[in-house]
Amino acid sequence: SKKAIGVLKDINVFGVSLANNHIFDCSEKGLKSTIDWLSENNIKHTGAGFSEKDLEPIIFINNKSEKVAFFSYVDKNTNPHFTESQNCFINILNLEIIKKDIQKYKNNCDRLIISLHWGIDYIQYVSQEQVDIAKQIIDFGADLIIGHHSHVVQPHIEYRNKQIFFGLGGLVFGDFLTKKGMESSFQKTKNGLILHVNQEHLNFFKSSDNRGNIITINPSPNQLKRNKKLWNVNKFFIRNEKLFFFYKRIELFRIKIFHFFFAFQNNPFNRLFKKLKND
């Protein structure tokens, strides 16, 4: 909505990724209105649009006076409905395309950031395939990879002195609209990481989406320790693919059960019935 644009302006967001599985939820009309609102408010976008130019990276100058290119891609496995929009373009995660894009801008830019919309909803761990893909992209010449889609914080690793963040969680997220605002079945989907990255150091900030959609952001000095534990579990699942498969099936089934009961409790008709009963 237009209110969201106001929030983006208030927190000084100057560029956004549109390469995600929900960008076509409101068809071409929704994409057009999104791009129009962004353009009217001087917020750059990349990853999806009505021409190949909309897929080109966002170019900006950072506080080190370096020229930075920000690329955005979405994995087909997240089910973006772009095939239903014949007049639209979207950047699909394809290693050959990513390699060409990096080669095209590598000599003209000091830093290359790759945004990947991938992974499995609500699953905190990543697959060996994701690790391999991320490392290949670093080998192509990328300087930083930031991932999202799973709605939960996933591990991050260092490879060839470059940082790979498989999933940063979310700044704000809710499955259901309740009287208290957007609520979620799981508190872990209401947490995320915000990064401050430069050549010398990496700082972490933890974001929490509290009841009433009040966002709190605090430094997270212990993130490296938490990540080490998370990555150790992730490596165990990578070594034991069958256990990882069963873990995912059980977790996704559990989530469906929670979603069902949460949705039932917050269903407008159920809330109206309770209100009438109490009256």
Helices and strands as residue ranges (DSSP letters): H 2-10, E 15-17, H 27-40, E 44-46, E 48-49, G 52-55, E 58-61, E 67-74, G 76-78, G 82-84, E 89-90, H 95-106, E 111-117, H 128-140, E 144-148, E 156-159, E 162-165, E 176-178, E 181-183, G 187-190, E 191-197, E 202-210, E 214-219, H 223-239, H 241-265, H 268-278
